[in-house]
Amino acid sequence: MTNLRDLALNARAWPFEEARKVLKRYEKKDPEKGYVLFETGYGPSGLPHIGTFGEVLRTTMVRRAFELMSDIPTKLIAFSDDMDGLRKVPTNVPNQEMLTAALNKRLTKVPDPFGTHPSFGEHNNARLRDFLDSFGFEYEFASSTDYYFSGKFDDALIRVLECYEQIQKIMLPSLRDERRATYSPFLPVDPETDEVYQAPVIATDAKNGTIVYRREDGQEIETPVTGGRCKLQWKPDWGMRWYALGVDFEMSGKDLIDSVKLSSRICEALGAPKPETLTYELFLDEEGQKISKSKGNGLSMEEWLTYAPNESLGLFMFQKPKTAKRLYFDVIPKAVDEYYTHLSKFDDEDLEKRLENPIWHIHRGQPPHGAPPVSFGLLLNLASVCNTEDKSVLWGFISRYVPDASPEATPELDKLVGYAIRYYQDFVKPEKAFKAPDETDRAALTDLRAALAGMAEDTSAEDIQTQVYEIGKQHPYDNLRDWFKALYQVLLGQEQGPRIGSFFALYGLKETIALIDRALAGEDLSAA
């Protein structure tokens, strides 16, 4: 353990870099609360999306890295801001009119448009917990409604009252003139309508724990700030939460950089050190737009897991969190094969290398052994050529290529076969566009056919690949890339594919020759 800890203290993978920042906070003494607290936040005004999941997963990776460095206990709180008022209606949920009628109510009093929970907030909280639980995350769920109404935030809210002018000095310069004129960190919550008001506060009384605010009708109302009668604006709320809970680490998206700065200053004004923070780049949809839970654009977790194992999603989240990434269906095959590439290397790596391998962070240092003997990319192309929804058809080729493999003996590979068929049917098949071979292609394919016909059926994929290269060099393509592109376009109806020698070996030399013959004869290869 000592050796592993020493390695962790010097490991370069980003979760270790972030964990070392947290560890530095407690170089001299352990936290008074008895543990290090990691937090993730969720705004349940819309359905949980894949970015929410990514934040919890990445924070968990930092938490596990910290636990390798230190014996200080840790906690992860997934905090839902369900006291927030519903300011706009998400476009991706039913019963829009019902939600429109509930605008400005706190989310735990907004009716559930799905009809499954007492409120919209509770429905979205349940969705969040379901998909976090399905991945086995260790976390404590926390509800803003519970913390405000139960009194857990009462002391911190009184502290905000005591520091009211300091917080105003922090917040007001960041606001437009119009909003600055009426801004207060406190949002009164009407106990009769459950609406969260943005109302001007005209007096504060820290000793009695009250504020006086002016309603739109001009009436002045005095109300306690405790017991759920007020909620803080979200930036002061964030800073207050860090102060109240003693949060040590939280990450957030690039769009919240300024908010992190303001909330950090508020936390310090209240009397607590600000947490360590990591700013990650945003996930973008296919059009390059930010993924939004209210719009429902981009790729959902459920959609990803329809076409690929969850570990591939874990790899996608691990890689380069500070780089913006497009999150749509085309990224799935690459993520799957990269995951298994990293997995195949893990057992042969020394401890230092393992800590840098994404597999350690995805599996908390205890991954499964070995990768399936056939890549996801190859399975996709096999499904493409066979044009089938029947797994047994693909297994007929696989079992010949890997005699020891079977659905029973290699269940991980069997799952990949199912994923590949679904992905092919939904995304590859509709886009297939076969190219008719031109004169150069026909000459090269004729030579390739002759070369394959002269090979033994058990010729290795590497030897086949070498022969394909040599044939490409013998024909007037501008570069070898154009030759391989022509193979994919003519034989598979797509712009790119896996290593062609491996595919020919998997599909079978006789079958490949027959495929080339059909292409040269001008047959429709879209029909299996």
Secondary structure, 3 states (H helix, E strand, C coil): CHHHHHHHHHCCCHHHHHHHHHHHCCCCCCCCCCCEEEEEEECCCCCCCHHHHHHHHHHHHHHHHHHHHCCCCEEEEEEECCCCECCCCCCCCCCHHHHHCCCCEEHHHCCCCCCCCCCHHHHHHHHHHHHHHHCCCCCEEEEHHHHHHHCCCHHHHHHHHHCHHHHHHHHHHHCCHHHHCCCCCEEEECCCCCEECCCCEEEEECCCCEEEEECCCCCEEEEECCCCCEEECHHHHHHHHHHHHCCCEEEEEHHHHHHHHHHHHHHHHHCCCCCEEEEECCEECCCCCECCCCCCCCCCHHHHHHHCCHHHHHHHHHCCCCCCEECCHHHHHHHHHHHHHHHHHHCCCCHHHHHHCHHHHHCCCCCCCCCCCCCHHHHHHHHHHHCCCCHHHHHHHHHHHCCCCCCCCCHHHHHHHHHHHHHHHHHHHHHCCCCCCCHHHHHHHHHHHHHHHCCCCCCCHHHHHHHHHHHHHCCCCCCHHHHHHHHHHHHHCCCCCCCHHHHHHHHCHHHHHHHHHHHHCCCCCCCC
